[in-house]
Every structure is written in C-alpha cells, then in structure tokens.
Amino acid sequence: MNRRKFLHQSTATTLLTTVAGSVSISKALAKPNDRITIGVIGVGKQSRYLMTVAMRQLKTQLVAVSDVVKERKVDAARLGNDFYAKLNGKDSYDGISQHDDFREIIGRDDIDAVIVGTPDHWHAIPVIQAADAKKDIYCEKPISLTIEEGRAMVNAVRRNKVVFQTGSMQRSEYDGKFRIACELVRSGRIGKVLSVNIGVGDPNRPCDLPTEKIPEGTNWDMWQGPTPQRGYNEILCPKGIHNHFPQWRRYREYAGGSVADMGAHHFDIAQWGLGTDDTGPVKVIPPENESDLRGLKFIYANGVEMTHGGPSGTTFIGTNGVVAVDRRELITVPSDLQKKNPLTEKDVKLEDTGGQARVSHMGNWVNRIKDRGLPICHEEIGHRSASICHLGNIGYQLRRELNWDPKAERFTNDEAANKLLSREMRGEWKLG
C-alpha cells in the first residue's frame, strides 16, 4: 500500500467513528487523531466552494455551518454530510450541525478553526471573536471594510497567536503565474520599476436599492449586522440558494466595489511584486475629472506610481521591460524575457506552495495550522492589500489629493479623510 492510499484510508477510518447515531458529536470531535475541526461562517457561493476544498484536505473535518438564510445553511450541511457519507461508503452521515448565529460556532470548544465567507461588512467581528477564542481563521478577501477594522483584526490574530490566511489565492494558485511574475520583477528583469497598472472595475457607491419583502427563512436584521438599518433587497441578499456572486459588492455600506473585490487580488500581487507587504503608498491622487471612475494614482515613497486602470490584472512597467499577469496569462516585453534571461538560484525566490491549481491556498492554511507557521497571505499582508483598496475608495469619494502615513495608518492634515478610516456600528455590534 502506497503512502497516499494509506493516508486516505486512515482518514476515512477516522471519519467512520462519527457516522450518524454511532456516538455523540462532542465525543466524536475529541482530538485523539489530531483532526482539524472546522466551522464555516456564511455559506454563499464562494464559501460553499471553500468548504468543499477544506473538506478535501488531509486531517480536516467540517463539523458546523452557519448562515442567516435557512435554505443555504441546510444545503451546506447536506453537501458536507453527502461528502462524508460518500467518503466512508455509507448511505448517510449526520455530523454537521447548523447554526443561525455565528457566535454559536465560535463558542464551541470542539472547533479548532473557522472559515469566514460572509459579505465584507461581516468580516471583522467574527474574525476578532474567533481569534479571541483561539481559533485559526481563513477569511475571504478583502479582509475588512475599513482600515481601522483591518488593523484591529491583525492585532487580535497576533495577540492570540492564531493562524490566519487571507483568501487572496493568486499567490498560491493559477499555475504559479503570479509568483513567477513577481519574481521576475523583484529580480530586476525589467530594470527599475517605474509604474504599475491595476485593471479592475469601479469604486464603491452608496446603496440606493428599493425595499422589498423579506423572504421567509431569512434573518435580514442579522444580515445587516453592524451596518445602518435599511430595507431588504434581493440584490444584497439573494433568496435561498444562489449560484452567482451577489452585488452587495458594489455598495459602500457593505463592500468596496470592484476596486476592493478584484482589487484585493490584483493590488495584492502589486504589493508582492514591489516587496511592500508591510507598508503602502504615501500619496493618493484622484483623477482630475470628477466623473472618472478610473485613473486614481497611488504614489510610493520610492517614487513608484500605481494606477487604478489599464488591462485586466497587474502590469509592472520598468526601465527595461514589462511584466503583465492575469489569471489566463503571463506576458513579458520583450516577449522572450524569461527565455533569454531566466531566473537562477541567485535571484529572488518567493514562497511556492507547490499545490495544484485551485486547491493549494487552502492547503497552505491547513499546513500552517499543523506547524504553527505563517501562511503565504497572512494577516498583515491581507490588511495592507485591503488598505490600498480602502484608500482608493476614499480618494474617489473625497476627490482631492491625500497624503498617507503607512506606518501610523493616518492621513496627514486631513481629518475629514481620517473619519473614513472607521465606521459607526449599529446596535450591540462592536469590534472588541
């Protein structure tokens, strides 16, 4: 029997002990076999994908799901139970509990880690509470709705020494295109970097949707959580089970628009390629025409200019060439840049998770839970990449040049801008 088959059968045997009716959940989830037990907070389209990938990792076990929409919660538990039943060659399995309130998952002592797949406005509070409960965390990108929230999340993760992975999976996946692009840039293959273009969509805008009837089985008040109260609309919280990415992403109260949605991926690659994972720009310059939704510039201390706009993906422009990377392709100018001047052992080598496309980012998190190391997109990286998205949205909102101190994480001499670094939270909800 080879090692892979042995490990697979060992994992399946372990899971058989929790088949429906055999033992209680509390006893089944004790950890004599060092399983990483996982609860999922929010089970919409992306989060269902994440939980599926997590279940496929060796030594993990999904044990709980929560959502504010009854149908999603029930269906996610069904998907998980079906997976484990098939894995064990059984007709049924019933080891995944369903919760209306994420705090029930965080409060369980038998859960080691959580996946936070909620809308952006619901990232900070569950992450901080999970960290304080000593649970390791995988959080969808962008990790925060505001810069203040992001820093509070970093602080909570660090003081509790938990393992945190940001869902900016381009660092791990897509056949290593983004890693190779950043290695080329950081190894000087295009000379001195002059500018970077980030091809993503529009900034966020205030929500102006009409009020509709709340569907039965949807806890609309809980979906809103810490945001200002408003009427239900299906665009924000689709009815039942859906197979699309809901457009709460467009609206300022809940997210950062396309600037933060895909921007959290592509600005993240820009930061990686520039070697600025622990800092950010020093100046934000919006376009001259106030109606323009592209063209905002970020200026770094070393003079590099990064522009929101251009071809899809991340394009690095240097004195001797260009590296442009998106999910479908990596392009260089000159076209034979890699062939004529390949990377050697003396060049910059970035972390290579070594996984196959679309599974390695979650696997990297699980591996770091086991060895207590830093994931490839840990909390500070996720916070700094999200911060650029937030700075861009603030620049578009205020339409004036802003000076930014990336160490203090404050605007200099602009208190109106500093007020946009945080938000008031509704009702009982607080960051800490």
C-alpha positions as CSV (number, residue, x, y, z in Angstrom):
1,M,0.0,0.0,0.0
2,N,1.5,3.4,-1.0
3,R,1.6,6.3,1.4
4,R,-1.2,8.3,-0.3
5,K,-3.6,5.3,-0.2
6,F,-2.6,4.6,3.4
7,L,-3.4,8.2,4.5
8,H,-6.7,8.2,2.6
9,Q,-7.9,5.0,4.2
10,S,-6.7,6.2,7.6
11,T,-8.6,9.4,7.3
12,A,-11.7,7.5,6.1
13,T,-11.5,5.1,9.0
14,T,-11.3,8.1,11.4
15,L,-14.4,9.6,9.9
16,L,-16.3,6.4,10.2
17,T,-16.4,6.9,14.0
18,T,-18.8,9.8,13.5
19,V,-21.4,8.2,11.3
20,A,-24.9,9.1,12.3
21,G,-26.0,7.6,15.5
22,S,-22.7,5.9,16.4
23,V,-21.5,8.4,19.1
24,S,-22.4,11.9,20.2
25,I,-20.9,14.9,18.4
26,S,-19.0,16.1,21.5
27,K,-17.2,12.7,21.8
28,A,-16.8,12.2,18.1
29,L,-15.0,15.5,17.8
30,A,-12.5,15.0,20.6
31,K,-9.0,15.1,19.0
32,P,-7.2,11.8,19.6
33,N,-6.4,11.7,15.9
34,D,-5.3,15.3,15.6
35,R,-8.0,16.3,13.2
36,I,-8.5,20.0,12.5
37,T,-12.3,20.6,13.1
38,I,-13.7,23.4,11.0
39,G,-16.8,25.6,11.2
40,V,-18.0,27.7,8.3
41,I,-19.5,31.2,8.9
42,G,-21.6,32.2,5.9
43,V,-22.3,29.6,3.2
44,G,-23.0,31.6,0.0
45,K,-21.5,30.7,-3.4
46,Q,-17.8,31.3,-2.6
47,S,-18.0,29.9,0.8
48,R,-19.5,26.6,-0.4
49,Y,-16.5,26.3,-2.7
50,L,-14.1,27.0,0.2
51,M,-15.7,24.4,2.5
52,T,-15.6,21.8,-0.3
53,V,-11.8,22.4,-0.7
54,A,-11.3,22.4,3.1
55,M,-13.0,19.0,3.4
56,R,-10.7,17.5,0.9
57,Q,-7.6,18.4,2.9
58,L,-6.0,15.6,4.9
59,K,-6.7,15.7,8.6
60,T,-9.6,18.2,8.4
61,Q,-13.2,17.7,9.3
62,L,-16.1,20.0,8.7
63,V,-18.4,20.0,11.7
64,A,-20.6,23.1,11.6
65,V,-22.1,25.7,9.3
66,S,-24.0,29.0,9.9
67,D,-25.9,31.4,7.8
68,V,-28.7,33.9,8.0
69,V,-30.7,32.2,5.2
70,K,-32.2,28.9,6.3
71,E,-32.0,27.3,2.8
72,R,-28.3,27.9,2.5
73,K,-27.5,26.6,5.9
74,V,-29.5,23.4,5.3
75,D,-28.0,22.9,1.9
76,A,-24.4,23.4,3.1
77,A,-24.9,20.8,5.8
78,R,-26.3,18.5,3.2
79,L,-23.3,19.0,0.9
80,G,-21.0,18.2,3.8
81,N,-22.9,15.2,5.0
82,D,-23.1,13.8,1.5
83,F,-19.3,14.2,1.1
84,Y,-18.5,12.3,4.2
85,A,-21.1,9.6,3.5
86,K,-19.5,9.0,0.1
87,L,-16.0,9.1,1.5
88,N,-16.9,6.4,4.0
89,G,-19.0,4.3,1.6
90,K,-22.1,4.9,3.7
91,D,-25.7,5.7,2.8
92,S,-25.8,8.7,5.2
93,Y,-23.9,10.8,7.6
94,D,-25.1,13.4,10.1
95,G,-22.2,15.0,11.7
96,I,-22.5,18.7,10.6
97,S,-24.5,21.0,12.9
98,Q,-26.5,24.0,11.6
99,H,-26.4,27.4,13.4
100,D,-28.4,30.6,12.9
101,D,-25.8,32.7,14.8
102,F,-22.0,32.5,14.0
103,R,-21.3,33.1,17.7
104,E,-22.6,29.6,18.4
105,I,-19.8,28.2,16.3
106,I,-17.1,30.4,17.8
107,G,-18.3,29.4,21.3
108,R,-17.8,25.7,20.7
109,D,-14.7,24.2,22.3
110,D,-14.6,21.3,19.9
111,I,-14.0,23.5,16.9
112,D,-10.4,24.4,16.0
113,A,-10.7,26.7,13.1
114,V,-13.3,28.8,11.1
115,I,-13.7,29.9,7.5
116,V,-15.3,33.4,7.3
117,G,-17.1,33.6,4.0
118,T,-19.6,36.4,4.8
119,P,-20.0,39.7,3.0
120,D,-17.2,42.2,3.7
121,H,-19.2,44.2,6.3
122,W,-19.3,41.0,8.4
123,H,-15.6,40.0,8.4
124,A,-14.1,42.0,11.3
125,I,-16.3,41.0,14.2
126,P,-16.3,37.2,13.6
127,V,-12.6,37.2,12.9
128,I,-11.8,39.1,16.1
129,Q,-14.2,36.9,18.2
130,A,-12.7,33.8,16.7
131,A,-9.2,34.9,17.3
132,D,-10.0,35.7,20.9
133,A,-11.5,32.2,21.2
134,K,-8.1,30.8,20.0
135,K,-9.4,29.5,16.7
136,D,-7.4,29.6,13.5
137,I,-9.0,31.6,10.6
138,Y,-9.4,31.6,6.9
139,C,-11.1,34.9,5.8
140,E,-12.2,35.8,2.4
141,K,-10.7,38.9,0.8
142,P,-10.7,41.8,1.3
143,I,-10.4,41.1,5.0
144,S,-12.0,44.3,6.1
145,L,-14.5,47.0,5.3
146,T,-12.3,49.8,6.8
147,I,-8.6,50.3,7.6
148,E,-9.4,50.5,11.4
149,E,-11.1,47.1,11.2
150,G,-8.2,45.6,9.4
151,R,-5.7,46.7,12.0
152,A,-7.9,45.5,14.8
153,M,-8.1,42.1,13.1
154,V,-4.3,41.9,12.8
155,N,-3.9,42.8,16.4
156,A,-6.4,40.2,17.5
157,V,-4.7,37.5,15.4
158,R,-1.3,38.4,16.8
159,R,-2.2,38.6,20.5
160,N,-3.9,35.3,20.3
161,K,-1.2,33.6,18.2
162,V,-3.7,32.0,15.8
163,V,-3.0,31.1,12.2
164,F,-4.7,33.5,9.7
165,Q,-5.0,33.1,5.9
166,T,-6.4,35.8,3.6
167,G,-8.3,34.4,0.7
168,S,-6.2,36.2,-1.9
169,M,-5.4,32.9,-3.6
170,Q,-3.5,34.3,-6.6
171,R,-0.3,33.9,-4.5
172,S,-0.8,30.2,-4.4
173,E,-2.7,29.2,-7.5
174,Y,-3.1,29.7,-11.2
175,D,-0.1,27.5,-12.1
176,G,2.3,29.9,-10.3
177,K,1.9,32.7,-12.9
178,F,1.6,35.5,-10.3
179,R,4.5,34.2,-8.3
180,I,6.8,34.0,-11.4
181,A,5.7,37.5,-12.4
182,C,6.7,38.9,-9.1
183,E,10.0,37.0,-9.0
184,L,10.9,38.5,-12.4
185,V,10.1,42.0,-11.2
186,R,11.9,41.7,-7.9
187,S,14.9,40.1,-9.5
188,G,15.3,43.1,-11.8
189,R,14.4,41.6,-15.1
190,I,12.5,44.7,-16.2
191,G,15.0,47.1,-14.6
192,K,13.9,49.7,-12.2
193,V,10.1,49.6,-11.7
194,L,8.5,52.9,-12.7
195,S,4.8,52.2,-12.5
196,V,2.1,49.6,-12.0
197,N,-1.3,49.4,-13.6
198,I,-4.2,47.6,-11.9
199,G,-7.0,46.7,-14.2
200,V,-10.2,46.3,-12.0
201,G,-13.6,47.9,-12.0
202,D,-15.4,50.8,-10.3
203,P,-15.1,52.2,-6.8
204,N,-18.0,51.6,-4.4
205,R,-21.1,53.9,-4.1
206,P,-23.9,54.4,-1.6
207,C,-26.7,51.9,-1.7
208,D,-29.9,53.2,-3.2
209,L,-31.9,50.0,-3.7
210,P,-35.6,49.9,-3.1
211,T,-37.2,47.9,-0.2
212,E,-38.6,44.5,-1.0
213,K,-40.4,41.9,1.1
214,I,-38.2,39.8,3.4
215,P,-38.3,36.2,2.3
216,E,-39.4,33.6,4.9
217,G,-36.4,32.0,6.5
218,T,-34.1,35.0,6.0
219,N,-32.9,36.9,9.1
220,W,-32.5,40.3,7.5
221,D,-31.6,42.1,10.7
222,M,-28.7,39.7,11.2
223,W,-27.5,40.0,7.6
224,Q,-27.3,43.8,8.2
225,G,-25.5,43.4,11.5
226,P,-23.3,46.4,12.2
227,T,-24.3,48.4,9.1
228,P,-27.0,51.1,9.1
229,Q,-30.5,49.7,9.0
230,R,-32.3,49.6,5.7
231,G,-35.0,47.6,3.8
232,Y,-34.4,44.2,2.3
233,N,-33.4,43.9,-1.3
234,E,-32.7,40.6,-3.1
235,I,-29.6,42.1,-4.9
236,L,-28.0,42.4,-1.5
237,C,-29.1,39.0,0.0
238,P,-30.4,36.7,-2.7
239,K,-33.3,34.4,-1.9
240,G,-32.5,30.8,-0.9
241,I,-29.6,29.1,-2.6
242,H,-27.9,31.0,-5.4
243,N,-25.1,30.3,-7.9
244,H,-23.9,33.9,-8.6
245,F,-21.8,36.4,-6.7
246,P,-24.3,38.9,-5.1
247,Q,-23.9,42.5,-5.8
248,W,-23.6,43.8,-2.2
249,R,-20.1,44.2,-3.5
250,R,-21.0,47.4,-5.3
251,Y,-22.2,49.3,-2.2
252,R,-20.2,51.4,0.3
253,E,-22.2,50.2,3.3
254,Y,-21.2,46.6,2.7
255,A,-18.1,46.5,0.5
256,G,-15.5,48.3,-1.6
257,G,-16.9,48.0,-5.1
258,S,-14.8,46.3,-7.8
259,V,-11.8,48.3,-6.5
260,A,-11.8,46.0,-3.5
261,D,-13.4,42.9,-4.9
262,M,-11.0,42.0,-7.7
263,G,-8.7,44.7,-6.4
264,A,-7.9,42.7,-3.3
265,H,-6.4,40.1,-5.7
266,H,-4.6,42.4,-8.1
267,F,-3.4,45.1,-5.7
268,D,-2.1,42.2,-3.6
269,I,0.0,41.0,-6.5
270,A,1.3,44.5,-6.9
271,Q,2.4,44.6,-3.3
272,W,4.1,41.3,-3.6
273,G,5.9,42.3,-6.8
274,L,7.0,45.6,-5.2
275,G,8.1,44.0,-2.0
276,T,5.8,46.2,0.1
277,D,3.8,43.7,2.0
278,D,4.3,45.5,5.3
279,T,3.7,49.1,4.1
280,G,1.8,51.0,1.4
281,P,1.7,54.2,-0.7
282,V,2.3,57.7,0.8
283,K,0.0,59.7,-1.5
284,V,-3.4,59.2,-3.2
285,I,-4.2,61.3,-6.2
286,P,-7.7,61.1,-7.7
287,P,-8.3,61.8,-11.4
288,E,-8.8,65.4,-12.4
289,N,-12.3,64.8,-13.9
290,E,-14.6,64.1,-11.0
291,S,-16.8,61.8,-13.1
292,D,-14.0,59.5,-13.9
293,L,-14.1,56.1,-12.2
294,R,-10.6,55.1,-13.3
295,G,-7.3,56.9,-13.1
296,L,-6.7,57.3,-9.4
297,K,-2.9,57.1,-8.6
298,F,-1.0,55.8,-5.6
299,I,2.5,57.1,-5.1
300,Y,5.0,55.1,-3.1
301,A,7.9,56.6,-1.1
302,N,10.4,55.3,-3.7
303,G,8.6,57.1,-6.5
304,V,6.7,54.1,-8.0
305,E,3.4,55.2,-9.3
306,M,0.5,52.7,-9.2
307,T,-2.7,53.5,-11.2
308,H,-6.2,52.1,-10.9
309,G,-6.9,51.3,-14.6
310,G,-5.5,49.6,-17.6
311,P,-5.6,46.0,-18.8
312,S,-7.1,43.4,-16.6
313,G,-4.7,42.1,-13.9
314,T,-1.4,43.6,-12.8
315,T,1.1,45.2,-15.1
316,F,4.6,46.2,-14.0
317,I,6.4,48.7,-16.2
318,G,10.1,49.1,-15.8
319,T,13.1,50.8,-17.4
320,N,14.0,47.7,-19.4
321,G,10.7,45.9,-19.9
322,V,7.1,45.0,-18.9
323,V,5.6,42.1,-16.9
324,A,1.8,41.8,-17.2
325,V,0.0,39.0,-15.4
326,D,-3.7,37.9,-15.1
327,R,-5.3,34.6,-14.4
328,R,-5.2,33.5,-18.0
329,E,-1.7,34.5,-19.0
330,L,1.7,36.0,-18.1
331,I,3.1,38.3,-20.8
332,T,6.5,39.9,-20.9
333,V,8.1,42.7,-23.0
334,P,10.4,41.7,-24.6
335,S,8.4,38.5,-25.3
336,D,11.4,36.3,-24.8
337,L,12.4,37.9,-21.5
338,Q,12.2,34.7,-19.5
339,K,13.9,32.6,-22.1
340,K,16.9,34.9,-22.7
341,N,17.3,35.8,-19.0
342,P,15.9,33.0,-16.9
343,L,15.8,33.2,-13.1
344,T,18.6,31.5,-11.3
345,E,19.3,30.5,-7.7
346,K,20.8,33.9,-7.1
347,D,17.6,35.7,-7.9
348,V,14.6,36.4,-5.6
349,K,12.6,33.3,-4.8
350,L,9.2,33.8,-3.4
351,E,7.2,31.2,-1.5
352,D,5.9,28.4,-3.7
353,T,3.1,26.4,-2.1
354,G,3.7,23.7,-4.5
355,G,0.0,22.8,-4.9
356,Q,-2.1,22.2,-7.9
357,A,-4.4,24.9,-9.2
358,R,-7.3,25.9,-7.0
359,V,-6.5,23.7,-4.0
360,S,-3.1,24.9,-2.7
361,H,-4.2,28.1,-0.9
362,M,-6.5,26.3,1.5
363,G,-3.9,23.6,1.8
364,N,-1.3,26.2,2.7
365,W,-3.5,27.3,5.6
366,V,-4.1,23.8,6.8
367,N,-0.3,23.0,6.7
368,R,0.5,26.2,8.7
369,I,-2.2,25.2,11.3
370,K,-0.2,22.0,11.7
371,D,3.2,23.6,12.1
372,R,2.0,27.0,13.5
373,G,3.8,28.9,10.8
374,L,2.8,32.0,8.8
375,P,0.6,31.3,5.7
376,I,1.5,32.7,2.4
377,C,-1.1,35.5,2.7
378,H,-1.1,36.1,6.5
379,E,-3.0,38.8,8.4
380,E,-0.6,41.8,7.8
381,I,-0.4,41.0,4.1
382,G,-4.2,40.8,3.8
383,H,-4.6,44.0,5.8
384,R,-2.1,46.0,3.7
385,S,-3.6,44.9,0.4
386,A,-7.1,45.7,1.6
387,S,-5.9,49.1,2.8
388,I,-4.9,50.1,-0.7
389,C,-8.4,49.3,-1.9
390,H,-9.9,51.4,1.0
391,L,-7.5,54.3,0.3
392,G,-8.6,54.2,-3.4
393,N,-12.3,54.4,-2.4
394,I,-11.7,57.3,0.0
395,G,-9.8,59.1,-2.8
396,Y,-12.6,58.7,-5.2
397,Q,-15.1,59.7,-2.6
398,L,-13.3,62.9,-1.5
399,R,-11.8,63.8,-4.9
400,R,-8.8,65.5,-3.5
401,E,-5.1,64.7,-3.1
402,L,-4.3,62.9,0.2
403,N,-1.1,62.3,2.0
404,W,-0.9,58.9,3.8
405,D,1.4,57.8,6.5
406,P,1.6,54.0,6.1
407,K,3.3,53.5,9.5
408,A,0.8,55.4,11.5
409,E,-2.1,54.5,9.2
410,R,-3.4,58.0,9.2
411,F,-3.8,60.8,6.7
412,T,-1.7,63.8,7.5
413,N,-3.6,67.1,7.9
414,D,-7.0,65.8,6.6
415,E,-9.3,64.9,9.5
416,A,-12.3,64.5,7.1
417,A,-10.4,61.7,5.4
418,N,-9.4,60.2,8.7
419,K,-13.0,59.9,9.7
420,L,-13.5,57.5,6.8
421,L,-10.9,55.1,8.2
422,S,-13.6,53.7,10.5
423,R,-17.4,53.4,10.7
424,E,-20.0,53.5,13.4
425,M,-21.5,50.2,14.2
426,R,-25.2,49.6,14.7
427,G,-26.8,48.3,17.9
428,E,-24.9,45.8,20.0
429,W,-22.1,45.2,17.5
430,K,-18.6,46.3,18.4
431,L,-15.1,45.5,17.2
432,G,-13.8,44.3,20.6
